[in-house]
């Protein structure tokens, strides 16, 4: 997002945080309501354009949103949506992206309140690795001809009883309503949002063998010092990483493996 949309989303996230700080607000229920509004505005393009029309007064758009939602969502959700449409947006599509992000943040907040956020982060990462290694599963989950209900049933068979309910909801929404994103990019975005709940960055660490608790602690401390923020380590094991580790933080890759060093040496000799 750029310009006005980025500012509108930042303000909406602050309002959401203030709401979910209250023990009277059910963050998971709020997430479901925001997801339902996301689906509505994603489907109804003309309505979305009306609610983001810069020529219309913000309060008039907010009143329209409240009337349309009526008794379909809670007053908390309606007020949050009204605040969103009262803001200015660079593109009408940005409003839907913002609503989707707020729904995901509300679910992650529910996990955080339950002390399950770390587990959800790990489950999102593991699910991404499973999908990446199973081409048939990925094809089934991204098949455009398959119905949302069929994909949801497949996910329930895979994750039901094995993963946190928040993880199941997040992944199900992503798979059944990808909104033009790849499964991989959607999972990466969810992981970043999860890390952001604790003001942490995500480092994907691949090692030849599992790291000990001491090694994980030292690596996390070193990366936190390097990047100036706390790190959440997503750990993966790949025997091809001979005698070392490979760390990826965002788009930056830190190659510390023996395999990489041998490859570099071979290139220098060949040159």
Secondary structure, DSSP 8 states (H G I E B T S, - for coil): --HHHHHHHHHHHHHHHHHHTSTTS-HHHHHHHHHHHHHHHHH-HHHHHHHT-TTS-HHHHHHHHHHHHTTSS-HHHHHHHHHHHHS--SSHHHHHHHHHHHHHHHHHHHHHHTT-HHHHHHHHHHHHHHHHH-HHHHHHHH-TTS-HHHHHHHHHHHHTTTS-HHHHHHHHHHHHT-TT--HHHHHHHHHHHHHHTTTEEEEEEEESS---HHHHHHHHHHHHHHHTSEEEEEEEE-TTSTTSEEEEETTEEEE--HHHHHHHHHHHHH-
